[in-house]
Amino acid sequence: MSISGVEIWERQDGNPLLWLAMAGVALAAHLGLLHLGLAAYQAQIAIPDDVRPETKIIATALQVAGTESPPPPLLEATPVAPAAPEQLTVESLQPSPAVSQTLSAAVATTSAVETVETLAAPTTAPPSAEITATSQAPATSSPVATAAPVAPVAATQAPVLSQPGVAPAPAAPQQAIQSVQVDVVQNDEAVEVATLDAPTITGVEEASPTAEPAPPPAIPQPPAPLPELATSLPPPPSDLEEDQAGVASANAPEQTTEEAKETYDTVLDFLRSFDGGPCFAALPVLAEDGAFRFETFANSRADLGRFRQALEVETGTLPGTVMKPVSDAQCQALPFVTKAARYPEFQLYFDIATRDIPSGETLSGKLGNTSGGFVSLLLIDDEGVVQDLGSFLKFRPGYAGFDIPMTLKGSPVETQQLLMALSTRSRLKTLQTISGQPAADFFQRLAVEILLQGGGEDVALVAFSVR
């Protein structure tokens, strides 16, 4: 009997274990042949004895101040046996001591030059002066000795006013900053920090001292005749003149304490019903000694003359009265005064010995009736820029003194400088942030802060000039 091919295939397929055994034998034979082939291939490759791994370090030359240094020669590391390449360490790759010294010298030179440039940049500088630093590069890559630190120049900067205007000057004359030299080690060159002299004040000429001739001997004069008694009332307002300080020079009679108080009340009643316009402010006050003081400000002398005529019809000639015209920019500060809840009945006042300050001199005075509040001091220059001068105040029981150096810059100006004092419920926090702004913006923001405190501010205002 014969068995067909189909039957034989069905018999073999019916036994899966036989197929798995045949596949395993084939895989083992294949892996064995592959292993034998790799072993034969590796046996044919031989490493020559004269081939050694080589490590090279190339140090790039550092260029310092335009001087080119040649790169060091190539350095070869210690040969390593080919049998153990995994035993290479970091020590075998380090350059020789000569290369280390060369690289250290180059790095030290770069650090030293940076130190010189750092010293050349000043931290503080006086106004209107520029300090520039110039340096010379060393000719070689030798290390540069570090210079001793330069002592900073103390510069107490007084408030700066807009031009033309008045700027407080330092209390002591400034001295020129000395040049500082940094010597280079083993080199004839030096690095010099160039400095400029202290700025000079323009528009001020010092009079050269001249010897005054001896006065001639006094010649006895006959006694002057006695003046005739006045038979009329004090001169009309049109005849009144103002001296350099702005005080009416009419022969106003001296007042007792009771008369000064009566004059003060009369002026207050007049001001409560008087409308001087947006650029007007009048501040009467009774000083601590009982004297009557009166500060008046307007945009022109004509406005001041009309106000004085109307006032003296009610009060007569007033003693201690100062009337000053202000600039258009300064007018922006007057509504802040007249809109105060206590206007015109303020208690704070200025006591200044002289209002005509020579350039380079000091404006000295004091504030009276300062008890009970936080006092601030402001300067409003002729261009309306407001600055905080509170740092110049020196407080004493019942008053605060001040000494502010003043220097004229540029051509003389006819307008006045205004000094304002404020007494508030608490310390004003916005003065430092808004200092240096125009009067319109400054007092608008200041009024908001005072309103949040509850109002009730006390104000004093005085005018002075610098020649």
C-alpha positions as a printed NumPy array, in Angstrom:
array([[  0.   ,   0.   ,   0.   ],
       [  1.168,   3.478,  -0.721],
       [  0.653,   6.58 ,   1.402],
       [  0.146,   9.861,  -0.365],
       [  2.139,  13.032,   0.35 ],
       [ -0.84 ,  14.694,   1.971],
       [ -1.135,  12.035,   4.55 ],
       [  2.581,  12.297,   5.5  ],
       [  2.231,  16.088,   6.007],
       [ -0.78 ,  15.653,   8.192],
       [  1.061,  13.142,  10.325],
       [  4.04 ,  15.426,  10.898],
       [  1.838,  18.461,  11.604],
       [  0.006,  16.57 ,  14.135],
       [  3.106,  16.399,  16.4  ],
       [  4.105,  19.991,  17.447],
       [  6.821,  18.846,  19.85 ],
       [  8.778,  17.477,  16.93 ],
       [  8.724,  20.872,  15.21 ],
       [  9.907,  22.707,  18.345],
       [ 12.808,  20.305,  18.784],
       [ 13.945,  20.814,  15.21 ],
       [ 13.749,  24.639,  15.56 ],
       [ 15.842,  24.587,  18.756],
       [ 18.533,  22.467,  17.139],
       [ 18.709,  24.866,  14.175],
       [ 19.003,  27.961,  16.417],
       [ 21.794,  26.419,  18.502],
       [ 23.708,  25.507,  15.37 ],
       [ 23.337,  29.064,  14.031],
       [ 24.611,  30.701,  17.25 ],
       [ 27.551,  28.348,  17.373],
       [ 28.599,  29.211,  13.86 ],
       [ 28.266,  32.965,  14.605],
       [ 30.462,  32.659,  17.695],
       [ 33.137,  30.772,  15.781],
       [ 33.118,  33.441,  13.045],
       [ 33.623,  36.329,  15.515],
       [ 36.457,  34.518,  17.266],
       [ 38.21 ,  33.91 ,  13.978],
       [ 37.821,  37.582,  12.972],
       [ 39.28 ,  38.89 ,  16.256],
       [ 42.187,  36.485,  16.024],
       [ 43.186,  37.985,  12.684],
       [ 43.412,  41.613,  14.108],
       [ 46.736,  42.389,  15.862],
       [ 47.711,  45.65 ,  17.615],
       [ 51.168,  46.862,  16.515],
       [ 53.681,  47.344,  19.323],
       [ 54.84 ,  50.743,  18.134],
       [ 51.359,  52.32 ,  18.23 ],
       [ 50.733,  54.206,  21.441],
       [ 47.768,  56.46 ,  22.36 ],
       [ 48.788,  60.112,  22.323],
       [ 47.247,  63.029,  24.237],
       [ 47.994,  66.619,  23.253],
       [ 47.066,  69.839,  25.115],
       [ 47.049,  73.075,  23.184],
       [ 46.969,  76.249,  25.345],
       [ 45.527,  79.243,  23.532],
       [ 47.577,  82.437,  24.036],
       [ 45.79 ,  85.149,  26.019],
       [ 46.004,  88.645,  24.595],
       [ 46.204,  91.385,  27.225],
       [ 45.957,  95.052,  26.261],
       [ 47.076,  94.531,  22.664],
       [ 50.166,  92.407,  23.46 ],
       [ 50.25 ,  89.011,  21.738],
       [ 51.789,  86.09 ,  23.631],
       [ 52.887,  83.005,  21.612],
       [ 51.162,  79.744,  22.497],
       [ 53.179,  77.263,  24.542],
       [ 54.604,  74.202,  22.77 ],
       [ 52.577,  71.092,  22.419],
       [ 52.859,  68.844,  25.416],
       [ 52.578,  65.11 ,  25.281],
       [ 51.199,  63.092,  28.125],
       [ 52.946,  60.052,  29.522],
       [ 52.532,  57.03 ,  27.202],
       [ 50.012,  54.521,  28.391],
       [ 50.317,  50.785,  27.844],
       [ 47.816,  49.513,  25.28 ],
       [ 46.952,  46.543,  27.45 ],
       [ 45.15 ,  48.694,  30.008],
       [ 43.661,  51.836,  28.373],
       [ 41.057,  52.08 ,  31.132],
       [ 43.795,  53.07 ,  33.661],
       [ 44.261,  56.589,  32.239],
       [ 43.795,  59.225,  35.001],
       [ 43.393,  62.994,  35.158],
       [ 46.943,  63.394,  36.475],
       [ 48.365,  62.023,  33.258],
       [ 46.565,  64.745,  31.282],
       [ 47.804,  67.731,  33.327],
       [ 50.352,  70.038,  31.642],
       [ 53.847,  70.574,  32.94 ],
       [ 54.565,  73.22 ,  35.645],
       [ 55.916,  75.629,  32.998],
       [ 52.53 ,  75.696,  31.242],
       [ 50.719,  76.18 ,  34.571],
       [ 52.892,  79.184,  35.401],
       [ 52.315,  80.705,  31.952],
       [ 48.543,  80.297,  32.21 ],
       [ 48.5  ,  81.645,  35.809],
       [ 50.496,  84.723,  34.771],
       [ 48.097,  85.435,  31.903],
       [ 45.028,  85.067,  34.121],
       [ 46.597,  87.261,  36.841],
       [ 47.334,  89.961,  34.25 ],
       [ 43.719,  89.952,  33.064],
       [ 42.423,  90.173,  36.662],
       [ 44.805,  93.001,  37.48 ],
       [ 43.715,  95.058,  34.469],
       [ 40.076,  94.568,  35.441],
       [ 40.953,  95.75 ,  38.959],
       [ 42.466,  98.954,  37.568],
       [ 39.365,  99.632,  35.481],
       [ 37.204,  99.015,  38.503],
       [ 39.171, 101.547,  40.558],
       [ 38.89 , 104.095,  37.795],
       [ 35.099, 104.297,  38.073],
       [ 34.232, 106.743,  40.893],
       [ 31.205, 106.092,  43.052],
       [ 30.343, 109.695,  43.757],
       [ 30.853, 112.861,  41.797],
       [ 30.111, 116.531,  42.434],
       [ 27.406, 118.175,  40.315],
       [ 28.361, 119.413,  36.822],
       [ 31.681, 117.556,  36.951],
       [ 32.702, 114.486,  34.992],
       [ 35.329, 112.005,  36.135],
       [ 36.718, 109.872,  33.35 ],
       [ 39.107, 106.965,  33.643],
       [ 41.957, 106.428,  31.155],
       [ 44.28 , 103.456,  31.341],
       [ 47.447, 102.335,  29.577],
       [ 47.937,  98.665,  28.84 ],
       [ 51.078,  97.005,  30.215],
       [ 53.68 ,  96.066,  27.59 ],
       [ 54.102,  92.533,  28.843],
       [ 51.934,  89.887,  30.398],
       [ 53.549,  90.386,  33.79 ],
       [ 51.101,  90.534,  36.706],
       [ 49.971,  94.   ,  37.75 ],
       [ 50.078,  94.98 ,  41.399],
       [ 46.642,  95.737,  42.844],
       [ 46.305,  99.375,  43.89 ],
       [ 45.205, 100.356,  47.349],
       [ 41.486, 101.301,  47.479],
       [ 40.839, 104.961,  46.884],
       [ 38.952, 106.725,  49.66 ],
       [ 35.543, 107.948,  48.416],
       [ 35.116, 111.675,  48.08 ],
       [ 32.359, 112.899,  50.355],
       [ 30.013, 115.194,  48.476],
       [ 27.14 , 116.717,  50.412],
       [ 24.863, 117.749,  47.618],
       [ 22.605, 120.67 ,  48.35 ],
       [ 19.369, 121.034,  46.372],
       [ 19.931, 122.029,  42.729],
       [ 17.642, 124.69 ,  41.299],
       [ 16.612, 125.15 ,  37.67 ],
       [ 18.51 , 127.628,  35.497],
       [ 18.588, 130.507,  35.949],
       [ 17.893, 130.131,  39.64 ],
       [ 19.347, 129.7  ,  43.044],
       [ 21.131, 126.565,  44.172],
       [ 22.356, 125.991,  47.712],
       [ 26.143, 125.643,  47.67 ],
       [ 28.215, 123.311,  49.861],
       [ 29.026, 124.672,  53.284],
       [ 32.773, 124.223,  52.762],
       [ 34.673, 124.967,  49.515],
       [ 35.213, 121.924,  47.382],
       [ 38.729, 120.806,  46.638],
       [ 39.995, 119.271,  43.439],
       [ 40.219, 115.509,  43.478],
       [ 43.801, 114.316,  43.362],
       [ 44.922, 111.956,  40.616],
       [ 45.524, 108.339,  41.569],
       [ 48.286, 106.31 ,  39.966],
       [ 48.568, 102.534,  39.912],
       [ 52.141, 101.405,  39.25 ],
       [ 52.749,  98.3  ,  37.166],
       [ 55.075,  95.734,  38.694],
       [ 58.326,  95.369,  36.708],
       [ 57.251,  97.93 ,  34.159],
       [ 57.897, 101.652,  33.652],
       [ 54.348, 102.437,  32.553],
       [ 51.546, 103.472,  34.871],
       [ 47.774, 103.578,  34.79 ],
       [ 46.475, 107.029,  35.764],
       [ 42.929, 107.87 ,  36.741],
       [ 42.257, 111.251,  35.172],
       [ 40.113, 113.562,  37.273],
       [ 38.644, 116.999,  36.788],
       [ 38.727, 119.937,  39.135],
       [ 35.67 , 120.788,  41.174],
       [ 33.071, 122.805,  39.246],
       [ 33.232, 126.545,  39.595],
       [ 30.221, 128.707,  40.129],
       [ 29.33 , 130.754,  37.067],
       [ 27.916, 134.21 ,  37.208],
       [ 29.734, 135.119,  40.433],
       [ 32.844, 137.273,  40.499],
       [ 34.869, 137.732,  43.625],
       [ 35.943, 141.252,  44.294],
       [ 39.686, 141.585,  44.66 ],
       [ 40.621, 143.   ,  48.029],
       [ 41.899, 146.525,  47.799],
       [ 43.442, 148.572,  50.493],
       [ 41.063, 151.257,  51.654],
       [ 42.566, 154.694,  52.144],
       [ 42.634, 156.046,  55.628],
       [ 39.582, 158.223,  56.308],
       [ 40.267, 161.939,  56.554],
       [ 40.053, 163.501,  59.967],
       [ 36.525, 164.325,  60.984],
       [ 35.571, 167.957,  60.649],
       [ 33.187, 169.137,  63.32 ],
       [ 29.826, 170.07 ,  61.846],
       [ 27.249, 172.359,  63.333],
       [ 24.276, 170.542,  64.835],
       [ 21.436, 169.887,  62.411],
       [ 18.23 , 171.817,  62.961],
       [ 15.419, 169.97 ,  64.658],
       [ 12.853, 168.504,  62.251],
       [  9.497, 170.153,  62.053],
       [  6.602, 168.354,  63.642],
       [  4.313, 166.558,  61.252],
       [  1.009, 168.352,  60.851],
       [ -0.679, 165.748,  58.63 ],
       [ -1.511, 162.081,  58.473],
       [  1.048, 159.477,  57.278],
       [  1.896, 159.713,  53.566],
       [ -0.585, 158.155,  51.137],
       [  0.113, 154.664,  49.809],
       [  1.366, 156.058,  46.493],
       [  4.315, 157.651,  48.308],
       [  5.371, 154.412,  49.989],
       [  8.598, 152.852,  48.734],
       [ 10.134, 149.44 ,  49.225],
       [ 13.7  , 148.847,  50.243],
       [ 15.815, 145.898,  49.069],
       [ 14.148, 143.558,  51.533],
       [ 10.664, 144.444,  50.286],
       [  9.488, 145.994,  53.572],
       [  7.397, 149.136,  53.331],
       [  9.648, 152.003,  54.379],
       [  6.933, 154.375,  55.577],
       [  7.331, 155.56 ,  59.128],
       [  4.848, 153.137,  60.63 ],
       [  4.62 , 153.646,  64.381],
       [  5.768, 150.88 ,  66.677],
       [  2.924, 148.972,  68.25 ],
       [  2.326, 147.576,  71.659],
       [  1.173, 144.011,  72.101],
       [ -2.45 , 145.11 ,  72.368],
       [ -2.189, 147.281,  69.25 ],
       [ -0.522, 144.477,  67.301],
       [ -3.322, 142.1  ,  68.287],
       [ -5.931, 144.634,  67.184],
       [ -4.168, 145.142,  63.846],
       [ -3.953, 141.383,  63.369],
       [ -7.695, 140.913,  63.916],
       [ -8.51 , 143.792,  61.553],
       [ -6.343, 142.336,  58.778],
       [ -7.918, 138.894,  59.231],
       [-11.415, 140.337,  58.839],
       [-10.346, 142.186,  55.693],
       [ -8.725, 139.103,  54.109],
       [-11.753, 136.883,  54.726],
       [-13.787, 139.076,  52.377],
       [-11.028, 139.999,  49.906],
       [-10.639, 138.15 ,  46.602],
       [ -7.139, 138.6  ,  45.221],
       [ -7.5  , 136.159,  42.343],
       [ -5.709, 132.843,  41.664],
       [ -2.225, 134.317,  42.142],
       [ -2.533, 135.985,  45.519],
       [ -1.818, 135.051,  49.126],
       [ -1.519, 137.119,  52.298],
       [ -0.316, 135.633,  55.581],
       [ -0.585, 137.799,  58.702],
       [  0.762, 136.368,  61.945],
       [  1.549, 137.345,  65.503],
       [  5.072, 136.337,  66.456],
       [  5.963, 134.858,  69.815],
       [  7.105, 138.289,  71.005],
       [  3.69 , 139.745,  70.107],
       [  4.905, 141.648,  67.012],
       [  2.728, 141.831,  63.909],
       [  4.2  , 140.27 ,  60.733],
       [  2.589, 140.34 ,  57.324],
       [  3.733, 138.512,  54.148],
       [  1.878, 139.242,  50.893],
       [  2.416, 137.759,  47.419],
       [  0.9  , 138.559,  44.015],
       [  1.76 , 138.232,  40.338],
       [  2.776, 141.878,  39.825],
       [  3.666, 145.011,  41.736],
       [  0.504, 146.643,  40.407],
       [ -1.643, 143.954,  42.066],
       [  0.256, 144.43 ,  45.321],
       [ -0.216, 148.208,  45.129],
       [ -3.974, 147.902,  44.68 ],
       [ -4.219, 145.479,  47.588],
       [ -2.189, 147.754,  49.847],
       [ -4.32 , 150.774,  49.014],
       [ -7.516, 148.894,  49.79 ],
       [ -6.116, 147.49 ,  53.032],
       [ -4.655, 150.71 ,  54.403],
       [ -7.981, 152.455,  53.983],
       [ -9.165, 150.142,  56.768],
       [ -6.019, 149.807,  58.864],
       [ -3.674, 152.657,  58.024],
       [  0.045, 152.046,  57.501],
       [  1.018, 148.592,  58.704],
       [  4.361, 147.767,  60.305],
       [  6.33 , 144.624,  59.478],
       [  4.71 , 144.265,  56.044],
       [  6.535, 142.562,  53.165],
       [  5.005, 142.485,  49.683],
       [  6.714, 140.537,  46.922],
       [  5.763, 139.777,  43.3  ],
       [  6.22 , 136.161,  42.207],
       [  6.712, 134.529,  38.812],
       [  3.969, 132.825,  36.823],
       [  5.425, 129.42 ,  37.689],
       [  5.429, 130.25 ,  41.409],
       [  1.781, 131.309,  41.194],
       [  0.897, 127.605,  40.988],
       [  1.823, 127.247,  44.67 ],
       [ -0.399, 130.054,  46.01 ],
       [ -3.792, 128.272,  45.598],
       [ -2.448, 125.527,  47.874],
       [ -2.044, 128.206,  50.57 ],
       [ -5.35 , 130.017,  50.106],
       [ -7.404, 126.789,  49.92 ],
       [ -6.167, 125.589,  53.303],
       [ -8.902, 125.357,  55.919],
       [ -7.042, 127.683,  58.312],
       [ -6.246, 130.412,  55.766],
       [ -5.52 , 133.243,  56.518],
       [ -5.244, 132.511,  60.237],
       [ -1.942, 130.613,  60.407],
       [  0.366, 130.302,  63.414],
       [  3.629, 129.192,  61.787],
       [  5.973, 132.007,  60.726],
       [  9.512, 132.684,  59.469],
       [ 12.07 , 134.817,  61.272],
       [ 14.894, 135.67 ,  58.82 ],
       [ 17.602, 138.219,  59.577],
       [ 18.163, 139.266,  55.946],
       [ 16.296, 138.444,  52.743],
       [ 18.928, 139.67 ,  50.286],
       [ 21.582, 136.935,  50.304],
       [ 24.967, 137.463,  48.581],
       [ 25.925, 134.551,  46.362],
       [ 27.909, 132.004,  48.319],
       [ 26.468, 133.079,  51.67 ],
       [ 24.026, 131.221,  53.897],
       [ 20.311, 131.816,  54.347],
       [ 19.811, 131.544,  58.1  ],
       [ 16.653, 131.841,  60.123],
       [ 14.144, 129.987,  62.21 ],
       [ 10.545, 128.834,  62.237],
       [  8.365, 129.95 ,  65.112],
       [  5.322, 128.238,  66.652],
       [  6.406, 124.772,  65.48 ],
       [  5.079, 122.845,  68.489],
       [  2.358, 120.285,  67.922],
       [  3.034, 119.125,  64.351],
       [  5.427, 117.547,  61.876],
       [  7.342, 120.362,  60.158],
       [  8.518, 120.265,  56.529],
       [ 10.585, 122.832,  54.604],
       [ 10.192, 123.438,  50.85 ],
       [ 11.932, 125.663,  48.315],
       [ 10.069, 127.003,  45.25 ],
       [ 12.511, 128.566,  42.8  ],
       [ 11.693, 131.227,  40.213],
       [ 10.822, 128.546,  37.623],
       [  8.349, 126.839,  39.946],
       [ 10.391, 123.732,  40.747],
       [  9.781, 122.509,  44.306],
       [ 12.47 , 120.819,  46.393],
       [ 12.404, 119.263,  49.831],
       [ 14.823, 120.996,  52.254],
       [ 13.714, 119.228,  55.407],
       [ 17.233, 117.9  ,  56.   ],
       [ 18.415, 121.449,  56.805],
       [ 16.039, 121.846,  59.768],
       [ 17.459, 121.724,  63.293],
       [ 14.707, 121.393,  65.864],
       [ 14.74 , 123.094,  69.24 ],
       [ 12.008, 123.413,  71.88 ],
       [  9.35 , 125.642,  70.334],
       [ 11.142, 126.425,  67.054],
       [ 13.316, 125.021,  64.278],
       [ 16.451, 126.67 ,  62.899],
       [ 18.03 , 126.321,  59.474],
       [ 21.214, 127.354,  57.64 ],
       [ 21.041, 126.848,  53.867],
       [ 24.031, 127.816,  51.653],
       [ 22.944, 129.705,  48.546],
       [ 24.83 , 130.251,  45.28 ],
       [ 23.677, 132.14 ,  42.209],
       [ 24.156, 130.331,  38.891],
       [ 23.85 , 132.175,  35.617],
       [ 22.702, 135.753,  35.207],
       [ 20.968, 137.602,  38.057],
       [ 17.201, 137.219,  38.233],
       [ 14.634, 139.754,  39.344],
       [ 12.105, 137.273,  40.693],
       [ 12.127, 135.997,  44.229],
       [ 12.743, 132.562,  45.662],
       [ 10.008, 131.235,  47.956],
       [ 10.568, 129.288,  51.164],
       [  7.524, 127.415,  52.48 ],
       [  7.072, 125.652,  55.807],
       [  4.318, 123.145,  56.576],
       [  3.132, 121.738,  59.889],
       [  0.938, 118.645,  59.468],
       [ -0.706, 116.007,  61.649],
       [  1.763, 113.321,  60.581],
       [  4.913, 113.048,  58.535],
       [  4.468, 113.654,  54.806],
       [  5.494, 110.509,  52.938],
       [  5.309, 111.823,  49.373],
       [  7.873, 114.618,  49.72 ],
       [ 10.824, 112.442,  48.73 ],
       [  9.047, 110.951,  45.718],
       [  7.62 , 114.214,  44.312],
       [ 10.569, 116.488,  45.118],
       [ 11.87 , 118.243,  42.002],
       [  8.508, 118.455,  40.229],
       [  6.745, 121.644,  39.063],
       [  4.597, 123.416,  41.619],
       [  1.278, 122.544,  39.939],
       [  1.864, 118.77 ,  40.064],
       [  3.712, 118.885,  43.383],
       [  1.043, 120.662,  45.425],
       [ -1.806, 118.77 ,  43.787],
       [ -0.406, 115.461,  45.041],
       [  0.608, 116.985,  48.369],
       [ -2.926, 118.307,  48.957],
       [ -4.33 , 114.794,  48.492],
       [ -2.013, 113.336,  51.135],
       [ -2.792, 116.127,  53.616],
       [ -6.524, 115.638,  53.008],
       [ -6.176, 111.931,  53.812],
       [ -4.526, 112.936,  57.091],
       [ -7.538, 115.038,  58.022],
       [ -6.323, 118.468,  56.882],
       [ -5.617, 121.236,  59.371],
       [ -2.172, 122.085,  57.967],
       [ -0.332, 125.188,  59.132],
       [  1.567, 127.175,  56.479],
       [  4.257, 129.854,  56.432],
       [  5.647, 131.511,  53.299],
       [  8.516, 133.961,  52.822],
       [ 10.399, 135.41 ,  49.843],
       [ 14.123, 136.085,  49.487],
       [ 16.578, 136.895,  46.703],
       [ 20.184, 135.969,  45.933],
       [ 22.595, 138.437,  44.336]])
